[in-house]
């Protein structure tokens, strides 16, 4: 298994080196002409599907209820307290349903530009993402893996245009990328191999969703419903700083970052966050602020209040804070932070200004504080559930490493399905 993970990392490094070499040589040959078996049918990528861009929604179209506006944040992490909704109706081409294929074409190249299956509820697609519908000659699942295979190319193209941290892949780029595809029977064979791994990953994450819902229900019963009619006996009113320790992130010098796994994982903001744990993509050899395994990570800059949990000791940058309860209760901290969505939402800015929460504002958030023995009882009850979630996530990441190692071999023809 470590060899497969190493293979994936090596491929990512090789892709980055190829991209930089192509740029310095003044040629885009590698980016627009990836490797495929010679006997496969060759076409321009854009010609293999219908690509429908999302809409640019305005504030006046938002409402408290209705269908969600599906932005890149929702595509990556699902519906959250930061999601906007609308009761208006738009063209059916931007109506997104579970099972649709979505391609985000703009943003930070390494973290935003990618292809996804939409697994949430019906909604309306926001700009900067395509709803992708392949032609009859191309199997939907195969096309998904074809786009995954091309991710290093998309990142390289976006990097070449990157300004102020953002890059993009345009319609013209999709027209210029030459791809190839085999007969439908071969497409299905490739998709079946990779899809079986993805199905297991999805099953693990659905199990985690069920387990987390159980833990949230216990938390709500013990700590939310209990204060609906006033402060219970033995509880007290206080500030965040009375109950929790807070570490605000600080970004180390840029020359201490790397993508080679040297040092500690480094998380700068919610772009690094996953469904529960952040994704390791940048490392730091001289960290200045640290989070410990089990600490709750909170996004403190646009959007404020996204929640993750540190799986390992890690470095945190200015966009992240680490929170832990003074008793060391990791599960209580994680689920308590999820109940502060509305509070965090007050620090979201309007228009083009980025929202943020400062340390003093964070520490002064008012709380109803339960007795320590109740928190410890909750930790004893829920910690085994959280351990099961962590084990399932580790399994999912191992399966993902296997999939990522097989994918380029199958699509390039190095390995036959």
DRENDO-1510 file (C-alpha; in Angstrom, 1 decimal, always signed):
<recs>
REC; n; res; u; v; w
REC; 1; UNK; +0.0; +0.0; +0.0 .
REC; 2; UNK; +2.8; +2.5; +0.8 .
REC; 3; UNK; +4.1; +1.9; -2.7 .
REC; 4; UNK; +0.8; +2.8; -4.3 .
REC; 5; UNK; +0.6; +6.0; -2.2 .
REC; 6; UNK; +4.2; +6.8; -3.2 .
REC; 7; UNK; +3.3; +6.2; -6.9 .
REC; 8; UNK; +0.5; +8.7; -6.6 .
REC; 9; UNK; +2.7; +11.3; -5.0 .
REC; 10; UNK; +5.4; +10.7; -7.6 .
REC; 11; UNK; +2.9; +11.1; -10.4 .
REC; 12; UNK; +1.7; +14.4; -9.0 .
REC; 13; UNK; +5.3; +15.7; -8.7 .
REC; 14; UNK; +6.1; +14.5; -12.2 .
REC; 15; UNK; +3.0; +16.3; -13.5 .
REC; 16; UNK; +4.0; +19.5; -11.8 .
REC; 17; UNK; +7.6; +19.2; -13.2 .
REC; 18; UNK; +6.2; +18.5; -16.7 .
REC; 19; UNK; +3.9; +21.5; -16.4 .
REC; 20; UNK; +6.7; +23.9; -15.4 .
REC; 21; UNK; +9.1; +22.5; -18.0 .
REC; 22; UNK; +6.5; +23.0; -20.7 .
REC; 23; UNK; +5.9; +26.6; -19.6 .
REC; 24; UNK; +9.6; +27.4; -19.5 .
REC; 25; UNK; +10.2; +25.9; -22.9 .
REC; 26; UNK; +7.4; +28.0; -24.4 .
REC; 27; UNK; +5.4; +24.9; -25.5 .
REC; 28; UNK; +2.0; +23.6; -24.3 .
REC; 29; UNK; +2.4; +20.2; -26.1 .
REC; 30; UNK; +2.1; +18.1; -22.9 .
REC; 31; UNK; -0.8; +20.0; -21.5 .
REC; 32; UNK; -2.9; +19.7; -24.6 .
REC; 33; UNK; -1.7; +16.4; -26.0 .
REC; 34; UNK; -1.8; +13.8; -23.1 .
REC; 35; UNK; -0.8; +10.2; -23.6 .
REC; 36; UNK; -3.4; +7.7; -24.8 .
REC; 37; UNK; -3.2; +4.3; -26.6 .
REC; 38; UNK; -2.6; +4.9; -30.3 .
REC; 39; UNK; -5.5; +2.7; -31.4 .
REC; 40; UNK; -8.1; +4.7; -29.5 .
REC; 41; UNK; -10.4; +7.2; -31.3 .
REC; 42; UNK; -9.0; +10.7; -31.0 .
REC; 43; UNK; -11.1; +13.8; -30.6 .
REC; 44; UNK; -11.1; +17.3; -29.1 .
REC; 45; UNK; -12.2; +17.0; -25.5 .
REC; 46; UNK; -14.9; +19.7; -25.9 .
REC; 47; UNK; -16.5; +17.7; -28.7 .
REC; 48; UNK; -17.2; +14.7; -26.4 .
REC; 49; UNK; -19.8; +16.4; -24.2 .
REC; 50; UNK; -22.2; +19.2; -23.7 .
REC; 51; UNK; -20.7; +21.7; -21.3 .
REC; 52; UNK; -23.3; +23.9; -19.6 .
REC; 53; UNK; -22.0; +26.8; -17.5 .
REC; 54; UNK; -23.8; +27.8; -14.3 .
REC; 55; UNK; -25.4; +31.2; -13.7 .
REC; 56; UNK; -24.2; +34.3; -12.0 .
REC; 57; UNK; -26.8; +34.7; -9.2 .
REC; 58; UNK; -27.5; +38.0; -7.5 .
REC; 59; UNK; -28.3; +38.7; -3.9 .
REC; 60; UNK; -31.9; +39.6; -4.8 .
REC; 61; UNK; -32.5; +36.1; -6.0 .
REC; 62; UNK; -31.6; +34.5; -2.7 .
REC; 63; UNK; -34.2; +33.4; -0.1 .
REC; 64; UNK; -34.3; +31.5; +3.2 .
REC; 65; UNK; -35.8; +28.5; +1.6 .
REC; 66; UNK; -36.0; +26.8; -1.8 .
REC; 67; UNK; -33.3; +24.9; -3.8 .
REC; 68; UNK; -29.6; +25.4; -3.0 .
REC; 69; UNK; -27.2; +27.4; -5.2 .
REC; 70; UNK; -24.5; +24.9; -5.9 .
REC; 71; UNK; -21.1; +26.7; -5.9 .
REC; 72; UNK; -17.7; +25.0; -5.8 .
REC; 73; UNK; -17.9; +25.0; -2.0 .
REC; 74; UNK; -21.1; +22.8; -2.1 .
REC; 75; UNK; -19.6; +20.6; -4.9 .
REC; 76; UNK; -16.6; +19.8; -2.7 .
REC; 77; UNK; -18.2; +19.7; +0.8 .
REC; 78; UNK; -22.0; +19.5; +0.4 .
REC; 79; UNK; -24.7; +21.7; +1.7 .
REC; 80; UNK; -23.7; +23.8; +4.8 .
REC; 81; UNK; -24.8; +26.7; +6.9 .
REC; 82; UNK; -23.0; +29.0; +4.3 .
REC; 83; UNK; -25.1; +27.7; +1.4 .
REC; 84; UNK; -27.5; +30.2; -0.4 .
REC; 85; UNK; -31.0; +29.1; -1.5 .
REC; 86; UNK; -33.5; +30.4; -4.0 .
REC; 87; UNK; -37.2; +29.9; -4.7 .
REC; 88; UNK; -36.9; +31.1; -8.3 .
REC; 89; UNK; -36.9; +28.8; -11.3 .
REC; 90; UNK; -34.2; +28.9; -14.0 .
REC; 91; UNK; -33.4; +27.1; -17.2 .
REC; 92; UNK; -33.5; +23.3; -16.9 .
REC; 93; UNK; -29.9; +23.0; -18.3 .
REC; 94; UNK; -28.6; +24.4; -14.9 .
REC; 95; UNK; -30.9; +22.2; -12.8 .
REC; 96; UNK; -28.5; +19.9; -11.0 .
REC; 97; UNK; -29.7; +16.5; -9.7 .
REC; 98; UNK; -28.0; +13.6; -7.8 .
REC; 99; UNK; -25.7; +11.7; -10.2 .
REC; 100; UNK; -24.9; +14.7; -12.4 .
REC; 101; UNK; -21.3; +15.2; -13.5 .
REC; 102; UNK; -19.9; +18.6; -12.6 .
REC; 103; UNK; -16.6; +20.2; -13.6 .
REC; 104; UNK; -15.3; +23.2; -11.7 .
REC; 105; UNK; -13.2; +25.2; -14.1 .
REC; 106; UNK; -12.1; +28.3; -12.1 .
REC; 107; UNK; -10.3; +28.9; -8.8 .
REC; 108; UNK; -7.1; +27.9; -7.0 .
REC; 109; UNK; -5.8; +25.3; -9.5 .
REC; 110; UNK; -4.7; +22.5; -7.0 .
REC; 111; UNK; -7.8; +22.7; -4.8 .
REC; 112; UNK; -10.8; +23.9; -7.0 .
REC; 113; UNK; -10.3; +22.7; -10.6 .
REC; 114; UNK; -11.6; +19.2; -10.7 .
REC; 115; UNK; -14.5; +16.9; -11.7 .
REC; 116; UNK; -17.1; +15.7; -9.3 .
REC; 117; UNK; -20.3; +13.6; -9.0 .
REC; 118; UNK; -23.0; +15.6; -7.4 .
REC; 119; UNK; -24.6; +13.5; -4.6 .
REC; 120; UNK; -26.7; +16.1; -2.9 .
REC; 121; UNK; -30.3; +17.4; -3.4 .
REC; 122; UNK; -31.6; +19.1; -6.5 .
REC; 123; UNK; -30.3; +22.6; -6.9 .
REC; 124; UNK; -29.2; +25.3; -9.4 .
REC; 125; UNK; -25.6; +25.5; -10.7 .
REC; 126; UNK; -23.6; +28.6; -10.0 .
REC; 127; UNK; -21.1; +30.1; -12.4 .
REC; 128; UNK; -17.5; +28.7; -12.6 .
REC; 129; UNK; -18.7; +25.2; -13.0 .
REC; 130; UNK; -20.0; +23.1; -16.0 .
REC; 131; UNK; -22.7; +20.5; -15.9 .
REC; 132; UNK; -21.2; +17.9; -18.3 .
REC; 133; UNK; -23.3; +15.5; -20.4 .
REC; 134; UNK; -21.2; +13.2; -22.7 .
REC; 135; UNK; -22.2; +12.2; -26.2 .
REC; 136; UNK; -23.7; +8.8; -27.0 .
REC; 137; UNK; -20.3; +7.3; -27.9 .
REC; 138; UNK; -18.9; +8.0; -24.4 .
REC; 139; UNK; -19.9; +6.2; -21.2 .
REC; 140; UNK; -20.7; +8.7; -18.4 .
REC; 141; UNK; -18.6; +6.9; -15.8 .
REC; 142; UNK; -15.7; +6.5; -18.2 .
REC; 143; UNK; -15.8; +10.3; -19.0 .
REC; 144; UNK; -15.6; +11.0; -15.3 .
REC; 145; UNK; -12.4; +9.0; -15.0 .
REC; 146; UNK; -11.1; +10.5; -18.3 .
REC; 147; UNK; -11.5; +14.0; -16.7 .
REC; 148; UNK; -9.8; +12.8; -13.5 .
REC; 149; UNK; -6.9; +11.5; -15.6 .
REC; 150; UNK; -6.6; +15.0; -17.1 .
REC; 151; UNK; -6.6; +16.8; -13.8 .
REC; 152; UNK; -2.8; +17.4; -13.9 .
REC; 153; UNK; -3.3; +19.0; -17.4 .
REC; 154; UNK; -6.1; +21.2; -16.1 .
REC; 155; UNK; -3.9; +22.3; -13.2 .
REC; 156; UNK; -1.0; +23.1; -15.5 .
REC; 157; UNK; -3.2; +25.1; -17.9 .
REC; 158; UNK; -4.8; +27.0; -15.0 .
REC; 159; UNK; -1.4; +27.7; -13.5 .
REC; 160; UNK; -0.2; +29.3; -16.8 .
REC; 161; UNK; -3.1; +31.9; -16.4 .
REC; 162; UNK; -3.0; +32.2; -12.6 .
REC; 163; UNK; -3.4; +35.7; -11.2 .
REC; 164; UNK; -3.9; +36.6; -7.5 .
REC; 165; UNK; -4.2; +32.9; -6.6 .
REC; 166; UNK; -6.8; +32.0; -9.2 .
REC; 167; UNK; -6.6; +30.2; -12.5 .
REC; 168; UNK; -9.1; +28.8; -15.0 .
REC; 169; UNK; -9.7; +26.4; -17.8 .
REC; 170; UNK; -11.7; +27.9; -20.7 .
REC; 171; UNK; -13.9; +26.5; -23.5 .
REC; 172; UNK; -11.0; +27.2; -25.9 .
REC; 173; UNK; -8.7; +25.1; -23.7 .
REC; 174; UNK; -11.2; +22.2; -23.8 .
REC; 175; UNK; -11.3; +22.5; -27.6 .
REC; 176; UNK; -7.5; +22.4; -27.8 .
REC; 177; UNK; -7.1; +19.4; -25.5 .
REC; 178; UNK; -6.8; +16.2; -27.7 .
REC; 179; UNK; -8.0; +13.1; -26.0 .
REC; 180; UNK; -8.8; +9.5; -27.0 .
REC; 181; UNK; -11.4; +6.9; -26.0 .
REC; 182; UNK; -11.8; +3.1; -26.7 .
REC; 183; UNK; -15.0; +1.2; -27.7 .
REC; 184; UNK; -17.9; +1.3; -25.2 .
REC; 185; UNK; -17.1; -2.2; -23.9 .
REC; 186; UNK; -13.6; -1.1; -23.0 .
REC; 187; UNK; -14.8; +2.1; -21.5 .
REC; 188; UNK; -17.2; +0.1; -19.3 .
REC; 189; UNK; -14.5; -2.3; -18.2 .
REC; 190; UNK; -12.2; +0.6; -17.1 .
REC; 191; UNK; -15.1; +2.3; -15.4 .
REC; 192; UNK; -16.1; -0.9; -13.6 .
REC; 193; UNK; -12.6; -1.4; -12.1 .
REC; 194; UNK; -12.3; +2.2; -10.9 .
REC; 195; UNK; -15.9; +2.4; -10.0 .
REC; 196; UNK; -15.8; -0.6; -7.7 .
REC; 197; UNK; -13.2; +1.3; -5.6 .
REC; 198; UNK; -15.2; +4.5; -5.6 .
REC; 199; UNK; -18.3; +2.6; -4.6 .
REC; 200; UNK; -16.5; +1.3; -1.5 .
REC; 201; UNK; -15.2; +4.7; -0.7 .
REC; 202; UNK; -18.7; +6.2; -1.0 .
REC; 203; UNK; -20.1; +3.4; +1.2 .
REC; 204; UNK; -17.5; +4.2; +3.9 .
REC; 205; UNK; -18.4; +7.9; +3.7 .
REC; 206; UNK; -22.1; +7.2; +3.9 .
REC; 207; UNK; -21.5; +5.1; +6.9 .
REC; 208; UNK; -19.6; +8.0; +8.4 .
REC; 209; UNK; -22.5; +10.3; +7.6 .
REC; 210; UNK; -24.8; +8.0; +9.6 .
REC; 211; UNK; -22.4; +7.7; +12.5 .
REC; 212; UNK; -21.9; +11.5; +12.6 .
REC; 213; UNK; -25.7; +12.0; +12.5 .
REC; 214; UNK; -26.0; +9.7; +15.5 .
REC; 215; UNK; -23.3; +11.6; +17.4 .
REC; 216; UNK; -25.0; +15.0; +16.6 .
REC; 217; UNK; -28.3; +13.6; +17.8 .
REC; 218; UNK; -26.8; +12.6; +21.1 .
REC; 219; UNK; -25.2; +16.1; +21.4 .
REC; 220; UNK; -28.4; +17.9; +20.6 .
REC; 221; UNK; -30.3; +15.8; +23.2 .
REC; 222; UNK; -27.8; +16.4; +25.9 .
REC; 223; UNK; -26.6; +20.0; +25.3 .
REC; 224; UNK; -29.1; +21.8; +23.0 .
REC; 225; UNK; -32.6; +20.7; +24.0 .
REC; 226; UNK; -31.5; +21.0; +27.7 .
REC; 227; UNK; -31.2; +24.8; +27.4 .
REC; 228; UNK; -34.3; +25.6; +25.4 .
REC; 229; UNK; -36.2; +26.8; +28.5 .
REC; 230; UNK; -33.3; +28.5; +30.4 .
REC; 231; UNK; -30.0; +27.6; +32.0 .
REC; 232; UNK; -30.3; +24.2; +33.7 .
REC; 233; UNK; -29.1; +23.7; +37.3 .
REC; 234; UNK; -25.3; +23.2; +37.4 .
REC; 235; UNK; -24.8; +25.0; +34.1 .
REC; 236; UNK; -23.5; +28.6; +33.8 .
REC; 237; UNK; -23.3; +31.5; +31.3 .
REC; 238; UNK; -19.8; +32.4; +30.1 .
REC; 239; UNK; -17.5; +33.2; +27.3 .
REC; 240; UNK; -15.8; +31.0; +24.7 .
REC; 241; UNK; -12.5; +31.5; +26.5 .
REC; 242; UNK; -13.9; +30.2; +29.8 .
REC; 243; UNK; -14.5; +26.8; +28.2 .
REC; 244; UNK; -12.1; +26.3; +25.3 .
REC; 245; UNK; -8.4; +26.9; +24.3 .
REC; 246; UNK; -8.0; +28.7; +21.1 .
REC; 247; UNK; -4.9; +28.8; +18.8 .
REC; 248; UNK; -5.1; +31.2; +15.9 .
REC; 249; UNK; -3.1; +30.1; +12.8 .
REC; 250; UNK; +0.0; +32.0; +11.6 .
REC; 251; UNK; +1.4; +31.5; +8.1 .
REC; 252; UNK; +5.1; +30.6; +8.1 .
REC; 253; UNK; +7.6; +32.0; +5.5 .
REC; 254; UNK; +6.7; +31.0; +1.9 .
REC; 255; UNK; +10.1; +29.3; +1.4 .
REC; 256; UNK; +9.3; +26.7; +4.1 .
REC; 257; UNK; +6.4; +25.2; +2.0 .
REC; 258; UNK; +6.7; +22.1; -0.2 .
REC; 259; UNK; +4.5; +19.5; -1.9 .
REC; 260; UNK; +7.0; +16.6; -1.3 .
REC; 261; UNK; +5.8; +15.7; +2.2 .
REC; 262; UNK; +8.7; +17.3; +4.1 .
REC; 263; UNK; +7.7; +18.6; +7.5 .
REC; 264; UNK; +4.1; +18.8; +8.8 .
REC; 265; UNK; +0.9; +19.0; +6.8 .
REC; 266; UNK; +0.0; +22.7; +6.4 .
REC; 267; UNK; -3.6; +24.0; +6.2 .
REC; 268; UNK; -4.2; +27.6; +5.3 .
REC; 269; UNK; -8.1; +27.7; +5.0 .
REC; 270; UNK; -11.3; +25.9; +4.2 .
REC; 271; UNK; -10.0; +25.1; +0.7 .
REC; 272; UNK; -8.0; +22.4; +2.4 .
REC; 273; UNK; -11.0; +21.0; +4.3 .
REC; 274; UNK; -12.8; +17.7; +3.4 .
REC; 275; UNK; -16.0; +16.2; +4.6 .
REC; 276; UNK; -14.4; +15.7; +8.1 .
REC; 277; UNK; -10.6; +15.8; +7.8 .
REC; 278; UNK; -8.5; +18.2; +5.8 .
REC; 279; UNK; -6.5; +17.0; +2.7 .
REC; 280; UNK; -2.8; +17.0; +2.8 .
REC; 281; UNK; -1.4; +18.8; -0.2 .
REC; 282; UNK; +1.1; +21.4; +1.2 .
REC; 283; UNK; +3.7; +20.7; +3.9 .
REC; 284; UNK; +5.8; +23.0; +6.1 .
REC; 285; UNK; +9.3; +22.5; +7.4 .
REC; 286; UNK; +9.2; +25.5; +9.9 .
REC; 287; UNK; +5.7; +25.6; +11.4 .
REC; 288; UNK; +4.8; +28.5; +13.7 .
REC; 289; UNK; +1.4; +27.5; +15.0 .
REC; 290; UNK; +0.4; +23.9; +15.6 .
REC; 291; UNK; -2.8; +21.8; +16.0 .
REC; 292; UNK; -2.8; +18.4; +17.7 .
REC; 293; UNK; -4.6; +15.3; +16.5 .
REC; 294; UNK; -8.2; +15.6; +17.5 .
REC; 295; UNK; -8.3; +19.4; +17.6 .
REC; 296; UNK; -11.2; +21.0; +15.9 .
REC; 297; UNK; -10.1; +23.2; +13.0 .
REC; 298; UNK; -12.3; +26.2; +12.2 .
REC; 299; UNK; -12.1; +28.4; +9.2 .
REC; 300; UNK; -11.7; +32.0; +10.4 .
REC; 301; UNK; -11.6; +33.6; +6.9 .
REC; 302; UNK; -14.2; +33.5; +4.1 .
REC; 303; UNK; -16.2; +31.6; +4.7 .
REC; 304; UNK; -16.0; +31.8; +8.5 .
REC; 305; UNK; -17.1; +28.7; +10.4 .
REC; 306; UNK; -16.3; +25.7; +8.2 .
REC; 307; UNK; -15.4; +22.9; +10.5 .
REC; 308; UNK; -12.8; +20.0; +10.2 .
REC; 309; UNK; -10.8; +17.8; +12.6 .
REC; 310; UNK; -7.1; +17.5; +12.7 .
REC; 311; UNK; -6.2; +13.8; +12.0 .
REC; 312; UNK; -2.5; +14.4; +12.8 .
REC; 313; UNK; -0.2; +17.0; +14.2 .
REC; 314; UNK; -0.2; +19.8; +11.7 .
REC; 315; UNK; +0.7; +23.4; +10.9 .
REC; 316; UNK; -2.1; +26.0; +10.6 .
REC; 317; UNK; -2.0; +29.2; +8.7 .
REC; 318; UNK; -3.9; +32.5; +9.1 .
REC; 319; UNK; -7.1; +31.2; +7.7 .
REC; 320; UNK; -7.5; +28.5; +10.4 .
REC; 321; UNK; -7.9; +28.3; +14.1 .
REC; 322; UNK; -7.5; +25.2; +16.3 .
REC; 323; UNK; -9.9; +24.7; +19.2 .
REC; 324; UNK; -9.9; +22.2; +22.1 .
REC; 325; UNK; -11.9; +22.0; +25.2 .
REC; 326; UNK; -10.1; +22.6; +28.5 .
REC; 327; UNK; -10.9; +19.0; +29.6 .
REC; 328; UNK; -9.3; +17.7; +26.4 .
REC; 329; UNK; -12.7; +16.4; +25.2 .
REC; 330; UNK; -12.2; +16.2; +21.4 .
REC; 331; UNK; -15.7; +14.9; +20.4 .
REC; 332; UNK; -17.5; +17.5; +22.5 .
REC; 333; UNK; -15.4; +20.3; +21.0 .
REC; 334; UNK; -16.1; +19.1; +17.4 .
REC; 335; UNK; -19.9; +18.9; +17.8 .
REC; 336; UNK; -20.1; +22.1; +19.9 .
REC; 337; UNK; -18.4; +24.1; +17.1 .
REC; 338; UNK; -21.0; +22.8; +14.7 .
REC; 339; UNK; -23.7; +24.5; +16.7 .
REC; 340; UNK; -22.1; +27.9; +16.3 .
REC; 341; UNK; -22.8; +28.3; +12.6 .
REC; 342; UNK; -25.2; +31.2; +13.2 .
REC; 343; UNK; -22.7; +32.9; +15.4 .
REC; 344; UNK; -19.9; +32.5; +12.8 .
REC; 345; UNK; -22.2; +33.7; +10.1 .
REC; 346; UNK; -22.3; +37.2; +11.7 .
REC; 347; UNK; -18.7; +37.6; +10.8 .
REC; 348; UNK; -19.3; +37.0; +7.1 .
REC; 349; UNK; -18.9; +40.2; +5.0 .
REC; 350; UNK; -21.1; +41.4; +2.2 .
REC; 351; UNK; -20.1; +42.0; -1.4 .
REC; 352; UNK; -16.5; +41.7; -2.4 .
REC; 353; UNK; -15.1; +42.0; +1.1 .
REC; 354; UNK; -13.8; +38.8; +2.7 .
REC; 355; UNK; -15.3; +37.8; +6.1 .
REC; 356; UNK; -13.1; +37.0; +9.0 .
REC; 357; UNK; -13.2; +36.6; +12.8 .
REC; 358; UNK; -10.5; +38.0; +15.1 .
REC; 359; UNK; -9.1; +36.2; +18.2 .
REC; 360; UNK; -10.8; +38.6; +20.6 .
REC; 361; UNK; -14.2; +38.3; +18.9 .
REC; 362; UNK; -13.8; +34.5; +18.9 .
REC; 363; UNK; -12.9; +34.4; +22.6 .
REC; 364; UNK; -15.8; +36.6; +23.6 .
REC; 365; UNK; -18.6; +34.5; +22.0 .
REC; 366; UNK; -21.2; +33.9; +24.6 .
REC; 367; UNK; -21.9; +30.3; +25.6 .
REC; 368; UNK; -24.0; +28.3; +28.0 .
REC; 369; UNK; -21.4; +26.1; +29.7 .
REC; 370; UNK; -22.4; +22.6; +30.9 .
REC; 371; UNK; -20.9; +20.9; +33.9 .
REC; 372; UNK; -17.6; +19.1; +33.4 .
REC; 373; UNK; -19.0; +15.6; +34.4 .
REC; 374; UNK; -21.6; +15.8; +31.7 .
REC; 375; UNK; -19.0; +16.7; +29.0 .
REC; 376; UNK; -16.9; +13.8; +30.2 .
REC; 377; UNK; -19.9; +11.4; +30.0 .
REC; 378; UNK; -20.6; +12.6; +26.5 .
REC; 379; UNK; -17.0; +12.0; +25.5 .
REC; 380; UNK; -17.1; +8.5; +26.9 .
REC; 381; UNK; -20.3; +7.8; +24.9 .
REC; 382; UNK; -19.4; +9.4; +21.6 .
REC; 383; UNK; -15.6; +8.9; +21.3 .
REC; 384; UNK; -16.0; +5.3; +20.1 .
REC; 385; UNK; -18.3; +6.6; +17.3 .
REC; 386; UNK; -15.7; +9.1; +16.3 .
REC; 387; UNK; -13.0; +6.4; +16.3 .
REC; 388; UNK; -15.1; +4.4; +13.9 .
REC; 389; UNK; -15.5; +7.4; +11.7 .
REC; 390; UNK; -11.7; +7.9; +11.7 .
REC; 391; UNK; -11.1; +4.3; +10.8 .
REC; 392; UNK; -13.6; +4.5; +7.9 .
REC; 393; UNK; -11.9; +7.6; +6.6 .
REC; 394; UNK; -8.5; +6.0; +6.8 .
REC; 395; UNK; -9.8; +3.1; +4.8 .
REC; 396; UNK; -11.4; +5.4; +2.3 .
REC; 397; UNK; -8.1; +7.3; +1.8 .
REC; 398; UNK; -6.2; +4.0; +1.2 .
REC; 399; UNK; -8.8; +2.9; -1.4 .
REC; 400; UNK; -8.5; +6.4; -3.0 .
REC; 401; UNK; -4.7; +5.9; -3.2 .
REC; 402; UNK; -5.2; +2.6; -5.0 .
REC; 403; UNK; -7.7; +4.1; -7.4 .
REC; 404; UNK; -5.4; +7.1; -8.1 .
REC; 405; UNK; -2.5; +4.6; -8.8 .
REC; 406; UNK; -4.6; +2.5; -11.2 .
REC; 407; UNK; -6.3; +5.3; -13.1 .
REC; 408; UNK; -3.4; +6.7; -15.1 .
REC; 409; UNK; -2.2; +3.2; -15.9 .
REC; 410; UNK; -5.7; +2.2; -17.3 .
REC; 411; UNK; -6.4; +5.4; -19.2 .
REC; 412; UNK; -2.9; +5.7; -20.7 .
REC; 413; UNK; -3.0; +2.0; -21.8 .
REC; 414; UNK; -0.1; +1.0; -19.6 .
REC; 415; UNK; -2.4; -1.5; -17.9 .
REC; 416; UNK; -5.2; -3.3; -19.7 .
REC; 417; UNK; -8.7; -3.6; -18.2 .
</recs>
